[in-house]
Amino acid sequence: MTASTPPTTFQTIPGHDELSAIPRDLSFHPCDTTGPFQVLSREQVERFNRDGYLMPFRIFSESEMAEIRQYFDRLLQRYLAEGKDSYSISSAHLRHGRVWDILTHPRIVAIVRDLLGPSVIAWGSHFFCKLPGDGKVVSWHQDASYWPLTPSKAVTVWLAIDDADRDNGCMKYIPGTHVLGHLTYQLTENDPAYVLNQVVPEVEKYGEPVYVELRAGEASLHSDLLLHGSEANYSARRRCGLTLRYTSGDVRAYLGWDQKGVVVAGEPPPHWANRTRPVED
Ligand SMILES: O=C(O)CCC(=O)C(=O)O
């Protein structure tokens, strides 16, 4: 199997029409876990409900991160050698054991569990790697809009593989936009300037962006309905983030996406797969 061979048959990026045909509930469901919390304070949970994000969290030490970065450097070289681009390493936990280890890491799961409750499915792992001088933009979008999941009860942990700041295209959020429901977007199909193909227009009316500057090994968390994006990286430094996606066990997946699941907390629900660690790193 090559570095980029898909191990299963779920649909990677569903089209607009397929998503529209799924009866999705894309309204924000506030975290109503009553505790006891393992990591977060009640105030942090309330802040997540209000703003739609939390940051920063130190997940890995500098030395742990140096080791993970070396691993990623090698992985990226394999993908690039196959002619893939630096954004192509997606659903990586299904084929790379080292990514499965990060997705299921107890320090991360403890934080996510405080937000999602006792039953948690980890299902996504995608490296967004902006190479030095990379002109691509991640335009303003809501994650839930792309996903065949309902109801929208998902949290992304954005783990900084490299230091991320405004110079190299760090993430940006518009606080509070997660409560606005599913926002109207335009499609930017086949435009090489964009990493993704949806753009929510005129976001200025929703408020000022917050820039998510993180040191390598730190993470931020955002709701699947929060408006977010990132600007181009015109610096000489790489900016890689690993997005790790989690949802509560009562969420239903369509188009085969249940096959991506790894149960990281609670009893395995029958409607999600529980993928084991891939042998290959
Ligand atoms: O890393 C980025 O620039 C974009 C990531 C993103 O859009 C996401 O986490 O959903």
The ligand as a MOL file (V3000), in Angstrom:
LIG
                    3D

  0  0  0     0  0            999 V3000
M  V30 BEGIN CTAB
M  V30 COUNTS 10 9 0 0 0
M  V30 BEGIN ATOM
M  V30 1 O -5.3060 24.7930 9.3010 0
M  V30 2 C -5.9760 25.5560 8.6340 0
M  V30 3 O -5.5190 26.5610 8.1170 0
M  V30 4 C -7.4460 25.2740 8.4230 0
M  V30 5 C -7.9690 24.2000 9.2960 0
M  V30 6 C -9.4660 24.1100 9.2810 0
M  V30 7 O -10.1230 24.6910 8.4800 0
M  V30 8 C -10.1400 23.2840 10.2770 0
M  V30 9 O -9.5520 22.9690 11.3110 0
M  V30 10 O -11.2920 22.9480 10.0650 0
M  V30 END ATOM
M  V30 BEGIN BOND
M  V30 1 2 1 2
M  V30 2 1 2 3
M  V30 3 1 2 4
M  V30 4 1 4 5
M  V30 5 1 5 6
M  V30 6 2 6 7
M  V30 7 1 6 8
M  V30 8 2 8 9
M  V30 9 1 8 10
M  V30 END BOND
M  V30 END CTAB
M  END
